[in-house]
């Protein structure tokens, strides 16, 4: 079996020999071995968020959405299974050196799921010695029922003076794991 190659933006599926006396070959996808549904979305612009409040991250650009299961910043796969999910966002405090902490959190069906906390508290407890930015990222494996389960990603940013912040360079994606 040959490894997959990338031809521009398209994957070339490797072929497998057909077994049990068959002739010819089939692709991994043809054998039911596709990592779909899958999607990835991102935004390079900044989203304003309130201080110390989890806020749903919005994504303006879809890189791909194999089955049309990503809409309104929510992934609702219609195929049951385990999914690898990932996200990141850049915390950009409104004042230089004002970042106290930030984190990402996945929500499944409106409730917090996995939690990845990235704290930045350099220097003493003052905005003069706070952080200037950070990029927390999260990864998880999530069971989805294939009908009504959905995933979203939320971001929280705390500043020393409560002034709020922005989140940018956002990315959110998922794909079904072959089991």
C-alpha positions in Angstrom: 0.0 0.0 0.0 1.4 3.4 -1.0 1.3 6.4 1.4 -1.1 9.2 0.7 0.3 12.1 -1.3 -0.8 15.7 -1.4 -1.5 17.0 -4.9 -2.1 20.7 -4.5 -4.9 20.8 -2.0 -6.3 17.3 -2.8 -5.3 14.1 -1.1 -4.6 11.1 -3.3 -6.1 8.1 -1.6 -3.9 5.0 -1.4 -5.3 1.8 -2.9 -5.6 -1.6 -1.3 -5.7 -5.0 -3.0 -9.1 -6.6 -2.9 -9.0 -9.9 -0.8 -10.8 -13.2 -0.9 -10.4 -13.9 -4.5 -11.6 -10.5 -5.8 -9.8 -8.6 -8.5 -8.6 -5.1 -8.7 -8.2 -2.7 -5.8 -10.1 -0.2 -3.7 -9.3 3.1 -2.0 -9.2 3.5 1.8 -12.3 5.7 1.5 -14.0 3.0 -0.6 -13.3 0.5 2.1 -15.0 2.7 4.6 -11.8 3.9 6.2 -12.2 7.7 5.9 -11.6 10.1 8.8 -14.8 11.9 8.0 -16.8 13.8 8.9 -14.1 16.4 9.4 -13.8 20.2 9.4 -11.4 23.0 10.1 -12.2 26.7 10.5 -10.2 29.8 11.5 -10.2 33.5 11.8 -7.1 35.8 11.8 -9.0 38.9 12.9 -9.7 39.8 16.5 -12.9 39.1 18.5 -13.6 41.3 21.6 -14.4 39.4 24.7 -15.4 40.5 28.3 -12.9 40.1 31.1 -13.0 36.8 33.1 -16.0 35.5 31.1 -16.1 32.4 28.9 -17.1 33.5 25.4 -17.8 31.4 22.4 -15.1 31.7 19.7 -16.4 32.6 16.3 -14.6 31.5 13.1 -15.1 33.3 9.8 -13.4 31.0 7.3 -13.9 27.3 6.7 -10.8 25.5 5.3 -12.9 22.4 4.7 -16.1 20.8 5.9 -16.4 17.3 4.4 -20.0 16.6 5.3 -21.5 20.1 5.9 -21.6 19.5 9.7 -20.0 22.8 10.8 -22.2 25.9 11.0 -22.7 28.8 13.3 -19.4 28.0 15.0 -20.7 24.6 16.0 -19.7 21.1 14.9 -22.7 18.6 14.8 -21.4 15.4 13.1 -24.1 13.1 11.8 -21.9 10.0 12.1 -21.4 8.4 15.5 -17.9 7.7 16.7 -14.9 9.1 18.5 -13.6 12.5 17.3 -10.2 14.2 17.7 -10.9 17.9 18.3 -8.5 20.7 18.5 -8.6 24.5 19.0 -6.3 27.5 19.7 -6.6 31.2 20.2 -4.3 34.1 20.8 -5.0 36.2 23.9 -4.4 39.9 23.2 -5.0 42.1 26.2 -6.3 45.6 25.6 -3.3 47.1 27.5 0.3 46.1 27.0 1.5 43.9 29.9 -2.0 43.5 31.3 -2.7 39.7 30.7 -3.3 37.7 33.9 -4.4 34.4 32.5 -6.3 32.8 29.6 -7.6 29.4 28.6 -9.7 27.4 26.1 -12.6 25.1 26.9 -14.6 22.7 24.8 -18.3 22.5 25.3 -20.4 19.5 24.3 -24.2 20.1 24.1 -23.8 23.4 26.0 -21.8 22.0 28.9 -18.1 22.2 29.6 -16.2 19.2 28.5 -12.4 19.1 28.5 -10.4 21.9 30.2 -7.0 23.2 29.2 -5.8 26.0 31.3 -2.7 28.1 30.3 -1.8 30.6 33.0 0.6 33.5 32.4 1.4 35.5 35.6 4.9 36.8 35.1 6.5 39.1 37.6 4.5 40.5 40.6 0.8 40.9 40.8 0.4 44.1 38.8 -0.4 45.0 35.2 3.1 46.5 34.9 4.5 43.0 34.9 1.7 41.0 33.4 1.8 39.2 30.1 1.6 40.7 26.7 -0.1 37.8 25.0 -0.4 34.0 25.0 -1.8 31.2 22.7 -3.5 28.4 24.6 -4.5 25.4 22.7 -6.6 22.3 23.6 -7.0 18.8 22.2 -9.4 16.0 23.2 -11.0 12.8 22.0 -14.8 13.1 22.3 -17.6 10.5 21.8 -20.4 11.9 19.5 -23.8 10.2 19.0 -24.1 11.0 15.3 -27.4 12.8 15.6 -27.7 15.6 18.2 -24.3 15.9 19.9 -22.5 19.2 19.1 -19.2 20.8 20.0 -18.2 24.4 20.4 -15.1 26.1 21.8 -15.0 28.9 24.4 -12.2 31.2 25.4 -11.6 33.1 28.7 -9.1 35.9 29.3 -8.4 37.6 32.6 -6.6 41.0 32.8 -5.1 42.7 35.9 -7.3 45.7 35.6 -10.5 44.0 34.3 -10.4 45.9 31.0 -11.2 43.0 28.8 -9.2 41.7 25.8 -9.4 40.3 22.4 -8.9 36.8 21.0 -7.3 36.3 17.6 -5.6 33.8 15.4 -8.4 31.3 16.2 -8.6 27.8 14.9 -11.1 25.0 15.6 -11.3 21.6 13.9 -12.2 17.9 14.3 -12.1 14.6 12.5 -13.6 11.1 13.2 -11.0 8.6 14.4 -11.0 5.3 12.7 -11.6 2.6 15.4 
